[in-house]
Amino acid sequence: MAKRRAKSSTGIPFPFLAAGVYFIMVVVFFILGFKTFSIPIAAVGLFVVLEALLAALLNRIPLWIHGLVVVAQIACGAYFGKLVFMILMAVLYAGAICLLYLFGRDY
């Protein structure tokens, strides 16, 4: 018998809802990065892509290593004077890890 995927009240599977939320989060953080923090648009785009790439490459490692990655990101942001931006990028990384977990999970 085929397994059924969990669905929301709208009938859309949870991983696809999470992907939509992650996409909205990426767009909002992208706009915040270059409008609010005066960071060049190419640099913000590069950070957004690097966060997704880092999450994809470190997808199957223990949770405590993800914590170290987040702490390292925040420490680098504090060192270079862009603490709030790097906190946003750490949230983006955590969102990508959660999204990859949902897509890899068997319901």
Buried (B, 14 or more C-beta within 10 A) or exposed (E): EEEEEEEEEEEEBBBBBBBEEBEEBBEEBBEBBBEEEEBEEEEBEEBBEEBBEBBEEBBEEEEEEBEEBBEEBBEBBEEEEBBEBBBBBBBBBBBBBBBBEBEEEEE
